[in-house]
Amino acid sequence: MKNYIKIIICLFALTGLTATASMAQVLPNVQSSFSQYNLNALQEKIFVHTDKNAYSAGELIWFKVYDVDGIDHQPLNLSKVVYVDILDNNRNSVIQAKIAMKNGTGSGSIYVPITLTTGDFLLRAYTSWMKNFSPDYYFSKKLIIINPLRSPDAQAKIAPGPVYDIQFFPEGGNLINSITSVVGVKATDQFGKGVDYKGAVVDKNNDTVARFTPLKFGIGHFQFKPDNQTVYHAVIKIGGKTIEKELPQINDNGYVMNVKDNGGQLTITVNTNMPDGSIYLFAHTRGSIKTIQTANTSSGTAQFNINKAQLGDGISQLTVFNNNRKPVCERLVFNRPGKGLTINANADQLQYSTRKKVNISIDAKDGGDKPVVADLSLSVYRIDSLQHPDQEDIRNYLLLSSDLKGNIESPAYYFNNTDAKADEAIDNLMLTQGWRRYNWADVLQNKTPAFDFLPEFNGPIINAKITNQVTNKTDKGVIAYLAIPGKKVQLYTAESDSLGRLIFNMKDFYGPGEIVVQTNTQTDTIHHIDILSPFSEQYANITIPHLTLTPGLEKTIEDKNLNIQVQNIYNGLKMRKFYEPDVDSSAYFGHPYKTYLLDNYTRFTTMEEVMREYVSEVNIVLSKNHYTIKTLNESGFLDVQDPMILIDGVPFFDTDKIFATDPLKIYKLEDVPFNYCWGPSFQAGIFSYTSYKGDLAGNEIDPHAVVLDYDGLEVQRQFYSPQYDTEATANSRIPDFRDVLYWAPYVTTETQGKNNLSFYTSDKTGQYIGFIQGLTANGEAGSSSFMFNVVK
């Protein structure tokens, strides 16, 4: 399996390694190490489109999940499961779900329990493979949840005074003695929101050597020539306070880089107080090498020029290496993306009455302005004082937010504005929030990343740990069995490794259920098995603010609460309809050799009579009051061990329990009279009993087994969207208080780039927004919105 995983990862990663022949003789060892690191560390990105961003308790959160390759943003068919959890402001997971993925997309819905407290929450999403890397890679989005029946947390009512965080970021990484540097500065409050301020850098004589203010979102920059014989500090006036802050350490020797955007070209100037020699510039976009250049410093200065067309869209990383091939300074730059996917979506009118049909036309074109097939998702919802249009869409997330650490305030600003001020603002963002996915020490030392979590390319993986209760240590080579009780026989096996880890590769495991995990309890009663949670216990450093409710929101909250109550009362059953998952209904052993429907035979009162009289594939031996079953086929008896015996999919290793079972509770018996290898287990034939009630025919599971409730993949709900296409339905007195008129997670444009769809308005008047976004197969992302009003 590990070799297979490595092949998959290599195939995806190779698509992003585009170093040209002209670079071959420049930093060959660095190129080789960098390429090898990318081959071993495929990056996934997850984006989640929610139907809106503010919810009431008792409501459903609808969402679409996109999984793409981290280099080219093409849909990635690696992980078949995405984990979604919602965190409160104490990082407690209050809602969890497992979403089935196919060809890089999946969708689902989550019920908001009425036990939640009003406040801001964080929705995050990730795959098992992504758990091998920093949680900063996980997708995250802030949601508002309102519960009028419960007050906000007490600490939210008594808000503490603002706490400010001020940070300085020298361009390239370090302040170097007597070399002028650009220094980025960022100031935020305790919730990560940028604040306004005025600041100055003063020396030990209290003389001002630099002044600074933010340009946008609390971020700015200034120029500064440090002297290591002088002590500096910054004085910042912010929110009526004066704060003093130390500057970063001044190094005696080193390199400083400065990047200037000259329109179609970047000029990178490197200054140093080190002896003149060769230096190198290494540029890549999300792991895809774009250019490598060499230059010689003269009087401590060297210059590189990069045509911006050489770089990919979005964020690129520039690293300068010295003549010893060691990285000495680094920074990020942003290359404004080209046209990309263009989506034109429009309603056929600007205003509708209640319960009227809305027709939507969709037209998608690629970056070359040609019709394109696109995978899209569409939400149409009502705007109010709590519900606002999203500031982040799939395009600005993939090209900006996903490659930066922490919260990006109003990412749409950087894409919707293309003037000089916006260009300076995004460069300030690169200076201050530039986060590097690559640790050069690991890359250059050719370290192979250690992966604790496998990609789930078949379905959910249940991880467990087995412990010897006698030695209190883990044992290697212990075989365990995991069963899902039910009429469909689902049995999985795993063998423990040297760390006692068990890995059960599940398939088609949907909905809430029960699992039974055990060893062969006839030969092993000393091992204990713990089932591990698949949800991540690592958290990014993202602060979730406390929601402040003003008196002006009272009417909106009451309105939302009434809406959801009316919906649940009148349309609750319609909102709880589910699609049947498309799964293979056969047992793990495929089609049985024979199936015995016991009602087709004379009914006996003991299981021994049933087995002796009907089943020709067994030989029953009773010795010293203990039953033994030997499996028989045309070639004779199978192995000396007993066959695998199942009741409703659960293994029973005590044969005497089978013969003590009331046969009148058994509906059918299926048998496989052949040796069968299932994972690490060897089974000398299989006999599978199915009871009428699915209750194991009254048998008790062995007390050494682990039995617990366990949720599989989410079963998809059907979005409720009533049709008012007749006079009777239009005049129906059943109230329709929907504020989400339409949710379509799978909207696909045809080869001509077009699609049309329709829905009906509800009884709720107001302004509505339709938001549509998605991807092409080539990784071009785009979004669009349209608006209309509903009146009486």
C-alpha positions in Angstrom: 0.0 0.0 0.0 2.8 2.5 0.9 4.4 2.0 -2.5 1.0 2.5 -4.2 0.5 5.8 -2.2 4.0 7.0 -3.2 3.3 6.3 -6.9 0.0 8.3 -6.7 1.8 11.2 -4.9 4.6 11.2 -7.4 2.2 11.3 -10.4 0.5 14.4 -9.0 3.6 16.2 -7.8 5.5 15.7 -11.1 2.9 18.0 -12.8 4.3 20.9 -10.9 8.0 20.5 -11.3 8.8 22.7 -14.3 12.4 23.7 -14.0 13.7 24.4 -17.5 16.9 23.2 -19.1 18.3 26.7 -18.8 18.3 26.3 -15.0 20.1 23.0 -15.1 23.5 24.2 -14.2 22.3 26.8 -11.6 21.9 25.4 -8.0 21.6 21.8 -9.3 21.7 20.3 -5.8 19.0 22.8 -4.5 16.8 22.0 -7.5 17.2 18.2 -7.0 16.4 18.5 -3.3 13.5 20.8 -3.8 12.0 18.5 -6.5 12.4 15.4 -4.4 10.8 17.1 -1.4 7.8 18.0 -3.5 7.5 14.4 -4.8 7.4 13.2 -1.2 5.0 15.9 0.1 2.0 16.3 -2.2 -0.1 19.4 -1.1 -3.9 19.3 -1.0 -6.1 22.4 -0.7 -9.7 22.3 0.5 -12.3 25.0 -0.2 -15.8 24.9 1.2 -18.7 26.9 -0.2 -21.4 27.3 2.4 -24.9 28.4 1.4 -24.5 31.5 3.6 -22.6 32.6 6.7 -25.1 33.2 9.5 -27.4 30.5 10.9 -30.1 30.0 13.5 -30.2 27.0 15.9 -32.3 24.3 14.4 -31.2 25.3 10.8 -29.2 23.4 8.3 -25.8 24.4 7.0 -25.5 23.4 3.3 -22.0 23.2 1.8 -20.0 22.0 -1.2 -16.3 20.9 -0.8 -13.6 21.3 -3.4 -10.4 19.3 -3.1 -7.5 20.5 -5.4 -3.9 19.9 -6.0 -1.9 22.6 -4.2 0.3 23.4 -7.2 -2.1 23.8 -10.2 -5.4 23.9 -8.4 -6.8 21.1 -10.6 -9.5 18.8 -8.9 -7.6 16.1 -7.0 -9.1 12.6 -6.8 -6.8 11.4 -4.0 -8.8 11.7 -0.8 -12.3 10.2 -0.7 -13.1 11.7 2.7 -13.1 15.3 3.9 -13.5 16.1 7.6 -15.6 19.1 8.6 -15.8 20.3 12.2 -17.2 23.5 13.7 -15.3 25.0 16.6 -16.4 27.4 19.3 -14.2 30.2 20.6 -12.6 27.7 23.1 -11.6 25.4 20.2 -14.1 22.8 21.3 -15.5 20.9 18.4 -19.3 21.3 18.6 -20.3 19.7 15.3 -18.4 17.1 13.2 -19.0 15.4 9.9 -17.3 13.2 7.3 -18.0 14.0 3.7 -17.7 11.6 0.9 -15.6 12.9 -2.0 -15.5 11.8 -5.7 -13.3 13.3 -8.4 -12.3 16.2 -6.1 -15.8 17.3 -5.0 -18.3 16.4 -2.3 -21.3 18.0 -0.6 -23.3 17.7 2.6 -25.4 19.4 5.2 -25.0 19.9 9.0 -27.8 20.4 11.5 -27.2 23.2 13.9 -28.2 21.9 17.4 -30.4 24.0 19.6 -27.9 23.5 22.4 -25.3 25.9 20.9 -24.8 29.3 22.4 -25.1 32.4 20.3 -21.7 33.5 18.9 -19.0 33.3 16.3 -17.8 29.9 15.3 -15.1 28.5 13.0 -15.9 25.9 10.3 -12.7 24.1 9.2 -12.2 21.3 6.7 -9.3 19.0 5.9 -8.3 15.5 4.8 -6.5 12.7 6.6 -3.5 13.4 4.4 -3.5 17.1 5.4 -3.1 16.1 9.0 0.5 15.3 8.3 1.2 19.0 7.8 0.5 22.2 9.8 -3.1 22.9 10.7 -2.6 26.3 9.1 -3.1 24.4 5.8 -6.7 23.6 6.8 -9.6 25.5 5.2 -11.3 27.7 7.8 -14.3 30.1 7.6 -16.0 32.1 10.3 -19.8 31.5 10.8 -22.4 33.3 13.0 -24.8 31.1 14.9 -27.8 32.7 16.6 -29.8 30.9 19.3 -32.4 33.2 20.8 -33.1 30.7 23.6 -29.6 30.9 24.9 -27.6 34.0 25.8 -24.0 34.6 24.6 -21.2 33.4 26.8 -20.7 35.5 30.0 -17.2 36.6 29.0 -18.7 38.0 25.7 -21.0 40.2 27.7 -18.2 41.7 29.7 -15.8 42.4 26.9 -12.2 43.2 28.1 -10.3 46.2 26.9 -8.6 45.9 23.5 -5.3 44.0 23.4 -3.0 45.0 20.5 -0.5 42.9 18.8 2.2 44.8 16.9 4.8 43.0 14.8 7.7 44.1 12.6 9.0 42.2 9.5 12.3 43.2 7.8 12.1 42.6 4.1 14.1 39.5 3.3 14.1 38.4 6.9 16.7 40.3 8.9 18.0 43.8 9.8 21.6 44.1 8.8 24.0 46.7 10.2 24.3 49.9 8.0 22.1 48.5 5.2 18.8 50.2 4.5 15.9 47.9 4.8 12.1 48.1 4.2 10.3 47.0 7.4 6.7 45.9 7.3 4.6 46.6 10.3 1.2 45.1 11.3 -1.0 46.0 14.2 -4.2 44.0 15.1 -6.6 43.7 18.0 -7.2 40.6 20.1 -9.5 39.3 17.3 -6.9 39.6 14.6 -8.5 42.7 13.0 -6.3 45.5 11.7 -6.4 48.8 13.6 -5.3 52.3 12.9 -2.2 53.8 14.5 0.7 56.2 14.3 4.2 55.1 15.0 7.8 56.2 15.1 11.2 54.6 15.5 13.4 56.4 17.9 17.1 55.8 18.8 18.7 55.9 22.2 18.8 59.7 22.2 15.0 59.7 21.6 15.6 61.1 18.1 13.0 60.0 15.5 14.6 58.0 12.6 11.4 56.8 10.9 7.7 57.3 11.0 5.0 54.9 9.9 1.2 54.5 9.6 -0.9 51.7 8.1 -2.1 51.8 4.5 -4.9 49.3 4.9 -6.1 46.7 7.5 -3.5 47.8 10.0 -0.6 47.0 7.7 2.1 49.4 6.5 5.9 49.8 6.0 8.8 52.1 6.4 12.5 52.4 5.5 15.1 52.1 8.1 19.0 52.0 8.1 20.0 50.4 11.4 23.2 50.9 13.3 24.2 48.1 15.6 25.8 50.6 18.0 22.4 52.1 18.7 19.4 50.8 20.5 16.1 51.4 18.8 12.5 51.1 19.8 9.1 51.9 18.3 6.6 54.1 19.9 3.0 53.5 18.7 -0.1 55.5 19.5 -3.1 53.3 19.1 -6.6 53.4 20.5 -5.8 56.1 23.0 -2.8 54.2 24.2 1.0 54.6 23.7 2.8 51.3 23.3 6.6 50.8 23.1 7.9 47.9 21.2 11.4 46.6 20.5 12.5 46.2 16.9 13.9 42.9 15.6 17.6 42.2 16.4 20.2 43.9 14.2 22.7 41.4 12.7 26.4 42.5 12.2 26.6 40.8 8.7 24.2 39.4 6.2 22.1 40.1 3.2 19.1 42.4 2.6 16.7 42.1 -0.4 14.4 44.7 -1.8 11.7 44.0 -4.5 10.4 46.6 -6.8 7.4 46.1 -9.1 8.1 47.9 -12.4 4.9 46.9 -14.1 5.7 43.8 -16.1 9.0 43.2 -14.3 10.2 42.6 -10.8 13.6 44.1 -9.9 15.2 42.4 -6.9 18.1 44.2 -5.4 20.4 42.4 -2.9 22.7 44.4 -0.6 25.3 42.8 1.7 28.3 43.7 3.8 29.8 40.3 3.1 32.7 39.8 0.6 31.7 40.0 -3.1 30.9 36.7 -4.8 28.2 34.8 -6.5 24.6 34.8 -5.2 21.5 33.0 -6.6 17.8 33.7 -6.9 15.4 30.8 -6.7 11.8 31.5 -7.5 8.9 29.1 -7.4 5.1 29.4 -7.4 3.5 26.9 -5.0 6.3 24.4 -5.5 6.6 24.8 -9.3 10.1 26.1 -10.1 9.8 29.2 -12.3 13.3 30.7 -12.6 16.8 30.3 -11.1 19.3 33.1 -11.7 22.8 33.9 -10.7 24.6 37.2 -10.2 27.8 38.6 -8.7 27.8 41.2 -6.0 29.9 44.3 -6.8 30.7 46.6 -3.9 28.1 44.7 -1.9 25.2 45.0 -4.4 23.6 42.7 -7.0 20.5 42.8 -9.0 18.1 40.3 -10.6 15.2 40.9 -13.0 12.2 38.6 -13.4 9.6 39.0 -16.1 6.3 38.6 -14.1 5.0 36.5 -17.0 7.5 33.8 -15.8 5.7 33.5 -12.5 2.5 31.7 -11.8 -0.7 33.5 -10.7 -0.9 34.3 -7.1 1.9 34.0 -4.5 5.4 33.1 -5.5 8.4 32.7 -3.2 11.8 34.4 -3.8 14.8 33.0 -2.0 18.4 34.3 -2.3 21.2 31.8 -1.7 24.8 32.8 -1.0 27.9 31.4 -2.8 27.8 28.4 -0.3 24.3 27.6 -1.6 22.7 28.5 1.7 19.4 30.5 1.9 20.2 34.0 3.3 17.0 36.0 2.6 13.5 35.4 1.4 10.1 37.0 0.8 6.8 36.5 -1.0 5.5 38.4 -4.0 2.0 38.5 -5.5 1.4 38.2 -9.2 -2.1 39.4 -10.1 -3.9 36.5 -11.8 -5.0 36.6 -15.4 -8.7 36.5 -16.4 -9.4 33.0 -15.3 -12.8 31.5 -15.2 -15.6 34.0 -15.9 -19.1 33.2 -14.8 -22.1 35.3 -15.9 -25.2 34.4 -13.9 -28.3 36.4 -14.1 -32.0 36.3 -13.0 -34.6 36.9 -15.7 -36.0 39.8 -13.6 -34.9 42.3 -11.0 -38.0 42.0 -8.9 -40.5 39.2 -8.2 -43.6 38.7 -6.2 -43.8 36.0 -3.5 -44.1 32.4 -4.7 -43.0 33.3 -8.3 -40.7 31.4 -10.6 -37.1 32.7 -10.9 -35.2 31.6 -14.0 -31.4 31.7 -13.9 -29.1 31.6 -16.9 -25.4 30.7 -16.5 -22.6 31.3 -19.0 -19.0 30.2 -18.2 -15.9 31.1 -20.2 -12.2 30.3 -19.6 -9.3 32.7 -19.5 -9.2 32.7 -23.3 -12.9 33.8 -23.4 -14.0 30.4 -24.8 -17.0 28.4 -23.5 -15.9 25.9 -20.9 -17.3 23.0 -18.8 -17.2 24.1 -15.2 -18.1 22.4 -11.9 -20.1 25.0 -9.9 -22.2 25.5 -6.8 -24.9 28.0 -6.4 -26.7 29.5 -3.3 -29.5 32.0 -3.3 -30.3 33.6 0.1 -31.8 36.7 1.7 -29.5 39.5 2.9 -30.2 41.2 6.2 -28.3 43.0 9.0 -26.6 39.7 10.0 -26.3 38.0 6.7 -23.8 39.6 4.4 -22.2 38.6 1.1 -19.0 36.5 1.5 -15.7 38.4 1.3 -13.9 35.3 0.2 -14.5 33.1 -2.8 -12.8 30.1 -4.3 -10.5 32.1 -6.5 -9.1 34.5 -3.9 -8.9 31.6 -1.4 -6.8 29.4 -3.7 -4.6 32.2 -5.0 -4.1 34.2 -1.7 -5.6 33.0 1.6 -4.6 29.4 1.3 -0.9 30.3 0.9 -0.8 32.7 3.8 -0.8 32.1 7.6 -3.5 33.5 9.8 -6.6 35.5 9.0 -6.7 37.6 5.8 -9.0 40.6 6.4 -11.3 41.3 3.4 -9.4 39.2 0.8 -11.8 40.3 -1.9 -10.3 43.9 -1.6 -7.0 42.8 -3.2 -8.8 41.2 -6.2 -11.6 43.7 -6.7 -9.2 46.7 -6.7 -6.3 47.1 -9.1 -5.1 50.6 -8.5 -1.7 51.6 -7.1 -3.0 51.7 -3.5 -4.3 48.1 -3.8 -0.9 47.0 -5.3 0.9 48.6 -2.3 -1.5 47.0 0.2 -1.0 43.5 -1.2 2.7 43.9 -1.2 2.5 45.0 2.5 0.5 41.8 3.1 3.3 39.8 1.5 5.8 41.6 3.7 4.0 41.0 7.0 2.0 37.8 6.5 4.3 36.0 4.2 4.4 32.4 5.4 6.7 29.8 3.9 5.4 26.3 3.4 9.0 25.1 2.9 11.6 24.6 5.6 14.9 24.9 3.7 16.8 23.0 6.3 14.6 20.0 5.7 14.7 20.4 1.9 18.5 20.8 1.6 19.1 17.9 4.0 16.9 15.7 1.8 14.8 14.8 4.8 11.9 12.5 3.9 8.8 13.8 5.6 7.4 11.4 8.3 3.7 10.7 7.5 1.5 9.5 10.4 -1.7 9.6 8.3 -2.4 7.9 5.1 -4.5 9.4 2.3 -8.0 7.9 2.2 -8.1 7.0 -1.5 -10.7 4.2 -1.0 -12.9 5.5 1.8 -12.7 6.2 5.5 -9.8 4.8 7.5 -10.5 3.9 11.1 -7.3 4.0 13.2 -7.0 2.1 16.4 -4.3 1.1 18.9 -3.9 -2.3 20.5 -2.3 -2.7 23.9 -1.3 -5.9 25.8 -3.0 -5.6 29.2 -0.5 -7.9 30.8 2.7 -6.0 29.8 1.0 -2.7 29.2 2.9 -2.4 25.9 2.0 -2.6 22.3 2.4 -5.9 20.4 3.1 -6.4 16.7 1.3 -8.9 14.5 -2.0 -9.1 16.3 -4.9 -9.5 13.9 -8.1 -7.6 14.7 -11.6 -7.6 13.2 -13.9 -4.7 12.7 -17.6 -5.4 11.9 -20.6 -3.2 11.2 -23.6 -5.0 12.4 -26.4 -5.2 9.8 -27.9 -7.1 7.0 -25.1 -6.0 4.7 -22.0 -8.0 5.8 -19.2 -5.4 6.3 -16.1 -6.9 7.9 -12.6 -5.4 7.9 -9.3 -6.8 9.2 -6.0 -5.2 10.3 -2.7 -6.4 11.7 -0.9 -4.3 14.3 2.5 -2.8 13.5 5.4 -2.4 15.9 3.7 0.6 17.5 0.5 -1.3 18.0 -1.4 0.7 15.3 -4.3 -0.9 13.5 -5.6 0.6 10.2 -9.0 -0.5 9.0 -9.7 0.6 5.4 -13.4 1.1 5.2 -15.6 1.3 2.1 -19.2 2.5 1.6 -19.6 3.2 5.3 -22.4 5.7 5.5 -24.6 7.1 8.3 -24.6 6.7 12.0 -24.1 3.2 13.2 -22.3 0.8 15.5 -18.9 -0.9 15.1 -17.6 -4.0 16.8 -13.9 -4.4 17.1 -12.2 -7.5 18.5 -9.4 -10.0 18.2 -10.1 -13.8 18.0 -11.4 -14.0 21.6 -11.1 -17.8 21.6 -7.3 -17.5 21.5 -6.7 -13.9 22.7 -8.3 -12.1 25.7 -5.3 -10.1 26.8 -5.4 -7.3 24.3 -7.3 -4.0 24.6 -8.3 -1.9 21.5 -8.8 1.8 21.5 -10.5 3.5 18.6 -8.9 6.8 17.6 -10.8 9.9 16.5 -10.2 10.7 12.8 -10.7 14.4 13.6 -7.7 16.6 13.9 -6.6 17.7 17.4 -4.2 20.3 16.0 -5.4 23.9 15.7 -4.3 26.9 13.7 -3.7 30.1 15.7 -6.9 31.8 14.6 -8.8 33.8 17.1 -12.6 33.5 17.0 -14.1 36.8 18.2 -17.1 37.0 20.5 -20.2 38.1 18.7 -21.4 41.5 19.8 -25.2 41.8 19.5 -26.6 45.3 19.3 -30.2 46.3 20.1 -30.7 47.0 16.4 -30.3 43.3 15.7 -33.1 42.2 18.0 -35.8 42.3 15.2 -33.6 40.4 12.8 -32.9 37.7 15.4 -36.6 37.3 16.2 -37.4 37.1 12.5 -34.8 34.4 11.9 -36.0 32.4 14.9 -39.6 32.6 13.7 -38.5 31.5 10.2 -36.8 28.4 11.3 -39.6 27.4 13.7 -42.2 27.8 11.0 -40.1 25.8 8.6 -39.5 22.9 11.0 -43.2 22.8 12.0 -44.7 22.8 8.5 -41.9 21.3 6.4 -39.8 19.4 8.8 -40.4 16.0 7.2 -39.6 17.4 3.7 -36.4 18.8 5.0 -35.3 15.5 6.4 -35.4 13.5 3.2 -32.1 11.8 2.2 -30.6 10.4 -0.9 -29.8 6.7 -0.8 -26.0 6.4 -1.1 -24.9 4.5 -4.2 -23.0 1.6 -2.6 -22.2 -2.0 -3.4 -24.7 -4.1 -1.4 -22.8 -7.4 -1.6 -20.9 -8.8 1.3 -17.1 -8.5 1.6 -16.7 -12.0 0.2 -18.8 -11.2 -2.9 -21.4 -13.7 -4.1 -21.7 -16.7 -1.8 -21.3 -20.3 -3.1 -24.7 -21.1 -1.7 -27.6 -19.3 -0.1 -30.0 -21.1 2.2 -33.3 -19.4 2.9 -34.4 -21.3 5.9 -38.1 -20.7 5.4 -37.8 -22.9 2.2 -37.0 -25.9 4.4 -38.5 -27.8 7.2 -37.9 -25.8 10.3 -35.9 -27.5 13.1 -35.7 -26.4 16.6 -31.9 -26.6 16.9 -29.1 -25.1 14.9 -27.3 -28.5 14.9 -30.2 -30.1 13.0 -30.3 -27.2 10.5 -26.6 -27.5 9.8 -26.6 -31.3 9.6 -29.7 -31.6 7.5 -29.5 -28.7 5.0 -25.9 -27.6 4.7 -23.8 -30.0 2.6 -20.6 -27.9 2.9 -19.9 -28.7 6.6 -19.1 -31.6 8.9 -20.2 -31.1 12.5 -18.2 -32.7 15.3 -19.4 -32.7 18.9 -16.6 -33.7 21.3 -16.6 -33.2 25.0 -19.7 -30.9 24.7 -17.9 -28.7 22.3 -18.9 -28.2 18.7 -16.4 -28.0 15.8 -17.2 -27.1 12.2 -15.1 -28.4 9.4 -15.6 -26.8 6.0 -16.1 -29.3 3.1 -16.0 -28.8 -0.7 -15.3 -31.0 -3.7 -11.6 -31.2 -2.9 -12.2 -32.3 0.7 -11.9 -30.7 4.1 -10.3 -27.3 4.4 -7.7 -26.2 6.9 -7.8 -27.6 10.5 -9.1 -24.3 11.9 -12.8 -23.5 12.1 -14.3 -21.3 9.4 -15.2 -17.6 9.9 -18.7 -17.6 11.4 -20.8 -14.4 11.2 -24.2 -13.4 12.5 -25.4 -10.1 11.0 -21.9 -9.4 9.9 -20.3 -9.8 13.4 -17.7 -12.6 13.9 -18.4 -15.2 16.5 -15.4 -17.2 17.4 -17.1 -19.4 20.0 -18.7 -22.1 17.8 -20.9 -23.2 20.7 -22.7 -19.9 20.6 -23.8 -20.6 17.1 -25.3 -23.9 18.0 -27.1 -22.4 21.0 -28.8 -19.9 18.6 -32.5 -20.3 18.0 -32.7 -21.1 14.3 -36.2 -19.7 14.1 -34.6 -16.2 14.4 -32.3 -16.8 11.4 -33.6 -15.7 8.0 -30.8 -17.1 5.7 -27.3 -18.7 5.7 -24.7 -17.9 3.1 -21.5 -20.0 2.8 -18.2 -19.8 1.0 -16.6 -23.3 1.3 -13.1 -22.2 0.2 -10.0 -20.7 1.8 -10.4 -17.0 1.8 -7.7 -14.4 2.5 -9.2 -11.0 3.7 -6.4 -8.6 4.5 -4.0 -10.2 6.9 -6.6 -12.8 8.0 -6.9 -16.4 6.7 -10.4 -17.8 6.8 -11.0 -21.6 6.2 -14.4 -21.0 4.7 -17.1 -18.5 5.7 -20.6 -19.1 7.1 -22.7 -15.9 7.3 -26.0 -16.0 9.2 -28.6 -13.2 8.8 -31.3 -12.7 11.4 -34.8 -11.4 10.8 -34.5 -8.5 13.1 -30.8 -7.7 12.6 -30.3 -8.2 16.4 -27.6 -10.9 16.2 -30.4 -13.4 16.8 -30.4 -12.6 20.5 -26.7 -13.4 20.9 -24.5 -11.2 23.1 -21.2 -9.9 21.7 -18.1 -11.2 23.5 -17.4 -8.9 26.5 -13.8 -8.5 25.4 -14.9 -6.8 22.2 -15.1 -3.0 21.8 -18.6 -1.9 20.9 -19.3 1.8 20.2 -21.4 4.2 18.2 -19.5 5.5 15.2 -20.5 7.8 12.4 -19.7 6.9 8.9 -19.9 9.3 5.9 -22.7 11.8 5.8 -25.8 10.7 4.0 -26.8 13.5 1.8 -30.1 15.4 2.4 -32.4 16.6 -0.3 -32.7 20.4 -0.4 -36.3 21.3 0.0 -37.4 23.7 -2.7 -41.2 23.8 -3.2 -42.8 24.2 -6.6 -45.6 26.8 -7.0 -46.5 25.8 -10.6 -50.2 25.5 -10.1 -52.9 27.8 -8.7 -53.6 25.4 -5.8 -49.9 25.3 -4.6 -49.5 29.1 -5.1 -52.6 29.8 -3.0 -51.7 27.2 -0.4 -52.1 28.5 3.2 -49.0 26.6 4.4 -46.4 29.3 5.2 -43.1 29.3 3.4 -40.6 31.2 5.4 -37.4 30.1 3.6 -34.6 32.6 3.4 -32.4 30.2 1.4 -34.4 29.9 -1.7 -32.0 27.6 -3.6 -29.0 25.5 -3.0 -27.4 23.5 -5.8 -24.0 21.9 -5.1 -23.6 20.4 -8.5 -24.2 22.8 -11.3 -22.3 21.8 -14.5 -22.1 23.9 -17.6 -22.3 22.1 -20.9 -19.6 22.2 -23.6 -21.1 25.5 -24.8 -20.5 26.8 -21.3 -24.2 27.2 -20.5 -26.8 26.0 -18.1 -30.3 27.1 -17.0 -32.2 26.4 -13.8 -35.1 27.7 -11.9 -36.7 27.9 -8.4 -39.5 29.7 -6.7 -39.5 32.6 -4.2 -40.9 32.2 -0.7 -43.2 34.3 1.4 -40.2 36.3 2.8 -39.8 39.7 1.1 -36.5 41.5 0.8 -33.3 41.6 -1.1 -31.7 38.3 -2.3 -28.3 37.5 -3.6 -27.3 34.5 -5.8 -23.7 33.5 -5.4 -22.1 31.0 -7.8 -18.5 29.7 -7.9 -16.4 26.8 -9.0 -13.6 25.3 -11.0 -12.7 24.0 -14.4 -10.8 20.7 -15.0 -7.7 22.9 -15.6 -7.9 24.6 -12.2 -9.3 27.9 -13.3 -11.5 29.3 -10.5 -14.1 31.9 -10.7 -17.2 33.3 -9.0 -20.2 35.6 -9.8 -23.2 37.1 -8.1 -26.6 38.5 -9.0 -29.3 40.2 -7.0 -33.1 40.6 -7.1 -35.9 41.8 -4.8 -39.0 40.0 -3.6 -42.1 42.1 -2.8 -45.7 41.3 -1.9 
